[in-house]
Amino acid sequence: MSFRADTGRTRFVFDDLKTLLAKATPARSGDRLAGVAADSDEERVAARFALADVPLVHFLSDTVIPYEDDEVTRLIVDTHDETAFEPLRSLTVGSFRDWLLSDTATSEVLARVAPSITPEMAAAVSKLMRNQDLIAVAKKCSVVTRFRNTIGLPGRLAVRLQPNHPTDDEKGIVASILDGLMYGCGDAVIGINPATDSPAQTEKLLHILGEIIDRHHIPTQSCVLAHVTTTLDVIRAGAPVDLVFQSIAGTQAANDSFGVTLTILKEAQDAALSLKRGTLGNNVMYFETGQGSALSAEAHHGCDQQTIEARAYAIARAFDPLLTNTVVGFIGPEYLYDGKEILRAGLEDHFCGKLLGVPMGCDVCYTNHADADQDDMDTLLTALGVAGCNFIMGVPGTDDIMLNYQSTSFHDALYLRSVLNLRPAPEFEDWLSAMNILDDTGRIRPRLEAGSGAAALVAPGSLS
């Protein structure tokens, strides 16, 4: 089915839905690289006019990747909730935008319809939205998850403490963890990207994290971000696995390039659930995504990268994760060229994930060869805080010395919590107070007090 729009000067024809979605997308380098972007601003505007008139029900029969060719498409179609879709059935993409921005679309209503919204619907409506629209709607979407604490409550902001080290040096990792805890970070997860993806190294790192958490009764969870099959191996060996990590993408072919299938993810989820390590809940999965991953694997099927990214959230939704994180600027300027494109992509990803009912965080980041700097990241960080982002990254000094990219620091988390009056996860906040890391006003103490729990954390030999 083709789609048409007339700007008064030019008549545009878009051959199919995936072409229409691509042409309506805000400009970004990845779509230009793939050859799917609009050729002009006039064509982009025309595509948005045409997209606004597409009924939402059209997305249920017109898949951007054929059902028989792709297991992600099959997941999207087979899990669609027809009952929850009833309030939206008569809407077009344009009227869906108006409804989302209306007072009728409350947090409770959005939660009820979330299972009926397909990734392509979410991607489509995002293309008609300004940045402030993406923020306003995402702010209304509340997705709460639990393992050893509660993440995603209104007025809260969690932080993944990311103590990566280029050689997985134990002392370096522990020092970074202590640093982060002193700044009130680590409630989302204490998560290490291992320098070596092997069962032996993964198990070693898990035991280091487990000892710290258990010895000091920290109400948080650990994760070593090894490949899902490596994590399955160490679960079978009896390692203390809290969360199972995996990078995911929006097409079967892209996930094949990651060495992962929906069947493997289900096996890993079942294995983690069998350990029964959560004290408050059983959200045991941690996913990371990023615009451009399918294109970099030549597995995008001619679709724009933002629509493919939204499809990854359908996978996340199916596995009830504790955390899902768009690593927005990590893949590089070939896909998001500069600070403006990274800002837009971060807001889109957060909006689409939350609209689908996924607990979204964001690694507010960029690579050193992108046309971006930390001021750009401050803008995205602040916008995501206003939008109700569940969690961000906490990296020593913003500079991940193992993955070699720029992210957000422990200080950035303090900034965002301070200016927006956000607090840590409640159970973690209580622990910070009990350790005298927080003062009576809920702020981080400028120095340790002799004899306090925090002083015991950093006593010589206490963690080694």
FENZI-V702595 format. One record per residue. RES is the residue in three letters. PHI is phi in whole degrees, 0 to 359 (none if undefined). PSI is psi in radians with two decimals (* if undefined). OMEGA is omega in whole degrees, 0 to 359 (999 if undefined). Layout:
res = (RES | RES)
phi = (PHI | PHI)
psi = (PSI | PSI)
omega = (OMEGA | OMEGA)
This chain:
res = (MET | SER | PHE | ARG | ALA | ASP | THR | GLY | ARG | THR | ARG | PHE | VAL | PHE | ASP | ASP | LEU | LYS | THR | LEU | LEU | ALA | LYS | ALA | THR | PRO | ALA | ARG | SER | GLY | ASP | ARG | LEU | ALA | GLY | VAL | ALA | ALA | ASP | SER | ASP | GLU | GLU | ARG | VAL | ALA | ALA | ARG | PHE | ALA | LEU | ALA | ASP | VAL | PRO | LEU | VAL | HIS | PHE | LEU | SER | ASP | THR | VAL | ILE | PRO | TYR | GLU | ASP | ASP | GLU | VAL | THR | ARG | LEU | ILE | VAL | ASP | THR | HIS | ASP | GLU | THR | ALA | PHE | GLU | PRO | LEU | ARG | SER | LEU | THR | VAL | GLY | SER | PHE | ARG | ASP | TRP | LEU | LEU | SER | ASP | THR | ALA | THR | SER | GLU | VAL | LEU | ALA | ARG | VAL | ALA | PRO | SER | ILE | THR | PRO | GLU | MET | ALA | ALA | ALA | VAL | SER | LYS | LEU | MET | ARG | ASN | GLN | ASP | LEU | ILE | ALA | VAL | ALA | LYS | LYS | CYS | SER | VAL | VAL | THR | ARG | PHE | ARG | ASN | THR | ILE | GLY | LEU | PRO | GLY | ARG | LEU | ALA | VAL | ARG | LEU | GLN | PRO | ASN | HIS | PRO | THR | ASP | ASP | GLU | LYS | GLY | ILE | VAL | ALA | SER | ILE | LEU | ASP | GLY | LEU | MET | TYR | GLY | CYS | GLY | ASP | ALA | VAL | ILE | GLY | ILE | ASN | PRO | ALA | THR | ASP | SER | PRO | ALA | GLN | THR | GLU | LYS | LEU | LEU | HIS | ILE | LEU | GLY | GLU | ILE | ILE | ASP | ARG | HIS | HIS | ILE | PRO | THR | GLN | SER | CYS | VAL | LEU | ALA | HIS | VAL | THR | THR | THR | LEU | ASP | VAL | ILE | ARG | ALA | GLY | ALA | PRO | VAL | ASP | LEU | VAL | PHE | GLN | SER | ILE | ALA | GLY | THR | GLN | ALA | ALA | ASN | ASP | SER | PHE | GLY | VAL | THR | LEU | THR | ILE | LEU | LYS | GLU | ALA | GLN | ASP | ALA | ALA | LEU | SER | LEU | LYS | ARG | GLY | THR | LEU | GLY | ASN | ASN | VAL | MET | TYR | PHE | GLU | THR | GLY | GLN | GLY | SER | ALA | LEU | SER | ALA | GLU | ALA | HIS | HIS | GLY | CYS | ASP | GLN | GLN | THR | ILE | GLU | ALA | ARG | ALA | TYR | ALA | ILE | ALA | ARG | ALA | PHE | ASP | PRO | LEU | LEU | THR | ASN | THR | VAL | VAL | GLY | PHE | ILE | GLY | PRO | GLU | TYR | LEU | TYR | ASP | GLY | LYS | GLU | ILE | LEU | ARG | ALA | GLY | LEU | GLU | ASP | HIS | PHE | CYS | GLY | LYS | LEU | LEU | GLY | VAL | PRO | MET | GLY | CYS | ASP | VAL | CYS | TYR | THR | ASN | HIS | ALA | ASP | ALA | ASP | GLN | ASP | ASP | MET | ASP | THR | LEU | LEU | THR | ALA | LEU | GLY | VAL | ALA | GLY | CYS | ASN | PHE | ILE | MET | GLY | VAL | PRO | GLY | THR | ASP | ASP | ILE | MET | LEU | ASN | TYR | GLN | SER | THR | SER | PHE | HIS | ASP | ALA | LEU | TYR | LEU | ARG | SER | VAL | LEU | ASN | LEU | ARG | PRO | ALA | PRO | GLU | PHE | GLU | ASP | TRP | LEU | SER | ALA | MET | ASN | ILE | LEU | ASP | ASP | THR | GLY | ARG | ILE | ARG | PRO | ARG | LEU | GLU | ALA | GLY | SER | GLY | ALA | ALA | ALA | LEU | VAL | ALA | PRO | GLY | SER | LEU | SER)
phi = (none | 262 | 230 | 229 | 209 | 238 | 273 | 97 | 243 | 224 | 258 | 252 | 236 | 246 | 294 | 204 | 295 | 293 | 292 | 300 | 298 | 295 | 291 | 276 | 286 | 307 | 299 | 203 | 294 | 297 | 290 | 293 | 299 | 282 | 77 | 248 | 287 | 299 | 280 | 203 | 296 | 297 | 295 | 297 | 295 | 299 | 297 | 292 | 299 | 293 | 295 | 300 | 269 | 283 | 294 | 300 | 297 | 298 | 290 | 280 | 245 | 247 | 270 | 288 | 232 | 303 | 305 | 285 | 258 | 212 | 286 | 290 | 300 | 298 | 298 | 299 | 290 | 288 | 257 | 296 | 265 | 295 | 294 | 294 | 281 | 309 | 296 | 255 | 301 | 271 | 273 | 267 | 299 | 295 | 287 | 296 | 301 | 299 | 295 | 299 | 276 | 278 | 290 | 295 | 277 | 281 | 302 | 292 | 294 | 297 | 295 | 289 | 272 | 308 | 295 | 261 | 271 | 276 | 303 | 293 | 297 | 296 | 297 | 298 | 291 | 296 | 289 | 264 | 254 | 283 | 302 | 295 | 294 | 300 | 291 | 298 | 286 | 301 | 301 | 278 | 270 | 250 | 234 | 251 | 228 | 215 | 224 | 252 | 210 | 246 | 242 | 104 | 291 | 303 | 80 | 239 | 220 | 267 | 224 | 280 | 279 | 244 | 267 | 296 | 219 | 296 | 239 | 56 | 294 | 299 | 295 | 296 | 296 | 296 | 299 | 295 | 297 | 300 | 303 | 295 | 298 | 295 | 262 | 78 | 258 | 119 | 284 | 293 | 184 | 262 | 235 | 251 | 276 | 288 | 290 | 232 | 272 | 223 | 303 | 296 | 290 | 300 | 296 | 300 | 294 | 299 | 291 | 298 | 296 | 298 | 296 | 298 | 295 | 288 | 296 | 252 | 53 | 277 | 281 | 213 | 230 | 249 | 202 | 256 | 277 | 277 | 297 | 303 | 289 | 294 | 297 | 300 | 298 | 284 | 298 | 297 | 276 | 92 | 289 | 279 | 272 | 271 | 245 | 263 | 257 | 197 | 284 | 227 | 223 | 266 | 225 | 299 | 296 | 293 | 292 | 301 | 293 | 277 | 75 | 218 | 228 | 297 | 296 | 295 | 299 | 296 | 299 | 292 | 300 | 298 | 296 | 294 | 297 | 294 | 284 | 53 | 268 | 285 | 258 | 247 | 197 | 233 | 278 | 250 | 253 | 226 | 246 | 234 | 222 | 180 | 300 | 106 | 295 | 290 | 295 | 295 | 267 | 53 | 226 | 260 | 57 | 76 | 267 | 288 | 289 | 286 | 295 | 297 | 300 | 300 | 295 | 297 | 289 | 293 | 294 | 303 | 302 | 290 | 245 | 45 | 286 | 286 | 220 | 227 | 227 | 275 | 271 | 295 | 253 | 285 | 286 | 123 | 291 | 297 | 246 | 225 | 288 | 219 | 300 | 294 | 292 | 294 | 302 | 297 | 296 | 298 | 291 | 298 | 298 | 298 | 299 | 296 | 298 | 297 | 297 | 278 | 89 | 258 | 284 | 260 | 240 | 213 | 274 | 284 | 209 | 203 | 267 | 289 | 260 | 275 | 276 | 206 | 213 | 291 | 297 | 298 | 292 | 300 | 294 | 295 | 303 | 294 | 298 | 292 | 298 | 296 | 283 | 85 | 303 | 291 | 200 | 230 | 267 | 236 | 242 | 306 | 68 | 71 | 255 | 281 | 281 | 264 | 274 | 62 | 212 | 255 | 230 | 249 | 260 | 300 | 296 | 297 | 296 | 298 | 303 | 292 | 297 | 290 | 288 | 253 | 55 | 258 | 234 | 293 | 306 | 303 | 293 | 290 | 299 | 299 | 294 | 301 | 293 | 297 | 275 | 60 | 280 | 262 | 271 | 293 | 267 | 87 | 260 | 294 | 292 | 288 | 209 | 284 | 259 | 303 | 82 | 280 | 299 | 295 | 297 | 294 | 301 | 255 | 298 | 306 | 78 | 289 | 236 | 240)
psi = (2.29 | 2.83 | 2.53 | 2.62 | 2.53 | 2.11 | 0.00 | -0.37 | -0.60 | 2.47 | 2.14 | 2.46 | 2.27 | 2.13 | -0.58 | 3.12 | -0.74 | -0.56 | -0.75 | -0.80 | -0.73 | -0.77 | -0.43 | -0.13 | 2.41 | 2.59 | 2.38 | 2.68 | -0.60 | -0.72 | -0.57 | -0.73 | -0.69 | -0.22 | 0.40 | -0.08 | 2.79 | 2.52 | -0.27 | 2.87 | -0.58 | -0.77 | -0.67 | -0.77 | -0.72 | -0.72 | -0.64 | -0.66 | -0.77 | -0.71 | -0.64 | -0.47 | -0.03 | 2.18 | 2.52 | -0.59 | -0.40 | -0.56 | -0.29 | -0.32 | -0.33 | 1.66 | 2.46 | -0.41 | 2.26 | 2.49 | -0.76 | -0.22 | -0.18 | 2.17 | -0.37 | -0.73 | -0.77 | -0.68 | -0.78 | -0.82 | -0.79 | -0.40 | 0.09 | 2.32 | 1.75 | -0.64 | -0.80 | -0.37 | -0.27 | -0.80 | -0.31 | -0.12 | -0.60 | -0.01 | 2.62 | 3.04 | -0.70 | -0.78 | -0.44 | -0.74 | -0.83 | -0.72 | -0.75 | -0.62 | -0.14 | 2.88 | -0.29 | -0.61 | 1.33 | 3.02 | -0.71 | -0.74 | -0.75 | -0.65 | -0.63 | -0.64 | -0.21 | -0.74 | -0.25 | -0.12 | 2.13 | 2.75 | -0.66 | -0.62 | -0.78 | -0.77 | -0.73 | -0.84 | -0.54 | -0.52 | -0.28 | 0.03 | 2.51 | 2.94 | -0.72 | -0.53 | -0.76 | -0.69 | -0.80 | -0.75 | -0.77 | -0.61 | -0.55 | -0.24 | 1.99 | 2.11 | 1.94 | 2.33 | 2.82 | 2.49 | -1.41 | -0.05 | -3.10 | 2.11 | 2.38 | 0.06 | 2.58 | 2.46 | 0.17 | 2.63 | 2.04 | 2.86 | 2.25 | 2.09 | 2.05 | 1.51 | 0.86 | 2.61 | 2.40 | -0.34 | 0.25 | 0.61 | 2.20 | -0.78 | -0.70 | -0.73 | -0.82 | -0.69 | -0.73 | -0.67 | -0.80 | -0.76 | -0.83 | -0.73 | -0.65 | -0.39 | 0.17 | 0.37 | 2.73 | 0.06 | -0.53 | -0.90 | 2.63 | 1.85 | 2.19 | 2.25 | 1.94 | 2.49 | -0.47 | 2.09 | 1.47 | 2.65 | -0.72 | -0.80 | -0.70 | -0.80 | -0.70 | -0.82 | -0.66 | -0.68 | -0.63 | -0.86 | -0.75 | -0.67 | -0.77 | -0.84 | -0.77 | -0.74 | -0.62 | 0.18 | 0.82 | 2.14 | 1.24 | -3.05 | 2.72 | 2.80 | 2.31 | 2.10 | 0.99 | 2.96 | 2.59 | -0.60 | -0.57 | -0.75 | -0.69 | -0.70 | -0.77 | -0.48 | -0.78 | -0.50 | -0.04 | 0.28 | 2.68 | 1.34 | 2.13 | -1.09 | 2.50 | 2.22 | 2.59 | 2.42 | 2.39 | 2.79 | 3.09 | 0.15 | 2.69 | -0.72 | -0.68 | -0.70 | -0.59 | -0.67 | -0.44 | -0.15 | 0.65 | 2.56 | 2.94 | -0.59 | -0.74 | -0.72 | -0.72 | -0.72 | -0.75 | -0.73 | -0.80 | -0.70 | -0.76 | -0.70 | -0.60 | -0.37 | -0.41 | 0.85 | -0.25 | 2.50 | -0.45 | -0.40 | -3.14 | 0.58 | 1.78 | 0.02 | 2.59 | 2.04 | 2.57 | 2.55 | 3.13 | 2.33 | 2.30 | -0.21 | -0.68 | -0.66 | -0.72 | -0.44 | 0.11 | 0.79 | 0.60 | -0.11 | 0.50 | 0.21 | 2.76 | 2.70 | -0.48 | -0.66 | -0.74 | -0.69 | -0.77 | -0.59 | -0.49 | -0.51 | -0.37 | -0.64 | -0.84 | -0.81 | -0.63 | -0.30 | 0.26 | 1.03 | 2.75 | -0.68 | 2.43 | 2.32 | 2.08 | 2.06 | 1.35 | -0.75 | 0.24 | -0.58 | -0.49 | 3.00 | -0.23 | -0.39 | -0.66 | 1.86 | -0.75 | -3.07 | -0.63 | -0.76 | -0.65 | -0.74 | -0.87 | -0.78 | -0.70 | -0.74 | -0.67 | -0.84 | -0.80 | -0.78 | -0.89 | -0.76 | -0.84 | -0.69 | -0.57 | -0.06 | 0.44 | 2.39 | 1.76 | 2.31 | -3.14 | 2.28 | 1.74 | 1.73 | 2.93 | 2.77 | 2.82 | -0.26 | 0.13 | 2.71 | 1.23 | 2.81 | -3.06 | -0.42 | -0.69 | -0.70 | -0.62 | -0.69 | -0.83 | -0.74 | -0.81 | -0.76 | -0.72 | -0.62 | -0.75 | -0.62 | -0.09 | 0.54 | 2.38 | -0.67 | 2.79 | -3.12 | 2.60 | 1.84 | 2.34 | 2.04 | 0.24 | -0.18 | 1.87 | 1.87 | -0.14 | -0.84 | -0.22 | 0.95 | 2.96 | 2.28 | -2.58 | 2.61 | 3.05 | -0.66 | -0.64 | -0.66 | -0.71 | -0.74 | -0.88 | -0.72 | -0.64 | -0.92 | -0.45 | 0.12 | 0.84 | 2.64 | 2.82 | 3.03 | 2.43 | -0.76 | -0.66 | -0.66 | -0.75 | -0.70 | -0.75 | -0.69 | -0.77 | -0.55 | 0.03 | 0.48 | -0.60 | 2.52 | -3.02 | -0.32 | 0.00 | 0.18 | 2.69 | 2.30 | 2.46 | -0.34 | 2.74 | 2.59 | 2.38 | 2.33 | -0.02 | 2.87 | -0.62 | -0.67 | -0.63 | -0.53 | -0.69 | 0.21 | 2.56 | 2.25 | 0.02 | -0.42 | 0.22 | *)
omega = (178 | 182 | 186 | 173 | 182 | 181 | 185 | 177 | 184 | 174 | 182 | 176 | 180 | 194 | 183 | 186 | 182 | 175 | 179 | 179 | 181 | 182 | 181 | 186 | 172 | 187 | 173 | 189 | 182 | 179 | 175 | 178 | 181 | 180 | 182 | 184 | 173 | 181 | 180 | 175 | 179 | 178 | 180 | 179 | 179 | 179 | 179 | 176 | 180 | 181 | 181 | 182 | 181 | 178 | 178 | 181 | 179 | 182 | 180 | 181 | 183 | 182 | 182 | 173 | 187 | 181 | 185 | 185 | 193 | 182 | 175 | 175 | 179 | 177 | 181 | 183 | 187 | 182 | 181 | 183 | 183 | 181 | 180 | 183 | 186 | 181 | 184 | 192 | 185 | 187 | 165 | 177 | 179 | 180 | 174 | 176 | 181 | 180 | 180 | 182 | 183 | 177 | 178 | 183 | 178 | 178 | 182 | 180 | 179 | 177 | 181 | 183 | 185 | 181 | 183 | 182 | 178 | 179 | 181 | 174 | 180 | 179 | 182 | 183 | 179 | 182 | 177 | 189 | 167 | 179 | 182 | 176 | 179 | 180 | 185 | 181 | 179 | 179 | 181 | 183 | 181 | 178 | 186 | 180 | 183 | 166 | 171 | 173 | 186 | 185 | 175 | 178 | 177 | 179 | 181 | 173 | 178 | 183 | 169 | 175 | 190 | 186 | 184 | 177 | 186 | 177 | 183 | 179 | 186 | 182 | 178 | 179 | 182 | 178 | 178 | 178 | 179 | 179 | 181 | 179 | 179 | 177 | 177 | 180 | 176 | 182 | 176 | 178 | 164 | 191 | 182 | 166 | 184 | 176 | 180 | 181 | 178 | 178 | 183 | 181 | 178 | 180 | 178 | 181 | 178 | 179 | 175 | 180 | 181 | 179 | 179 | 182 | 183 | 184 | 184 | 174 | 182 | 180 | 177 | 184 | 179 | 175 | 167 | 191 | 174 | 176 | 185 | 180 | 175 | 179 | 176 | 179 | 183 | 172 | 179 | 180 | 177 | 180 | 182 | 182 | 173 | 183 | 173 | 180 | 167 | 168 | 180 | 178 | 190 | 175 | 178 | 182 | 178 | 178 | 174 | 179 | 175 | 183 | 184 | 175 | 177 | 178 | 178 | 178 | 178 | 178 | 181 | 177 | 180 | 180 | 179 | 178 | 182 | 180 | 177 | 182 | 178 | 179 | 181 | 183 | 184 | 172 | 192 | 184 | 176 | 182 | 170 | 183 | 176 | 178 | 178 | 183 | 179 | 178 | 180 | 177 | 184 | 186 | 185 | 175 | 179 | 179 | 174 | 189 | 181 | 176 | 177 | 177 | 179 | 179 | 177 | 181 | 173 | 175 | 180 | 182 | 184 | 185 | 173 | 184 | 169 | 186 | 167 | 192 | 171 | 179 | 207 | 184 | 190 | 189 | 172 | 186 | 174 | 185 | 173 | 195 | 189 | 183 | 180 | 180 | 177 | 178 | 182 | 182 | 179 | 179 | 177 | 183 | 180 | 179 | 184 | 179 | 180 | 180 | 178 | 180 | 182 | 179 | 191 | 165 | 181 | 167 | 182 | 195 | 175 | 175 | 188 | 179 | 175 | 177 | 183 | 176 | 186 | 174 | 176 | 180 | 176 | 180 | 179 | 179 | 181 | 180 | 179 | 175 | 177 | 183 | 177 | 178 | 183 | 182 | 175 | 179 | 171 | 183 | 179 | 176 | 182 | 189 | 177 | 187 | 176 | 181 | 173 | 173 | 183 | 182 | 178 | 187 | 173 | 178 | 179 | 177 | 177 | 178 | 186 | 177 | 182 | 187 | 181 | 179 | 179 | 183 | 177 | 173 | 191 | 181 | 178 | 176 | 178 | 179 | 178 | 178 | 180 | 179 | 183 | 172 | 173 | 174 | 185 | 179 | 180 | 179 | 179 | 178 | 181 | 179 | 179 | 175 | 180 | 178 | 181 | 177 | 179 | 177 | 178 | 178 | 187 | 177 | 181 | 178 | 185 | 183 | 182 | 999)
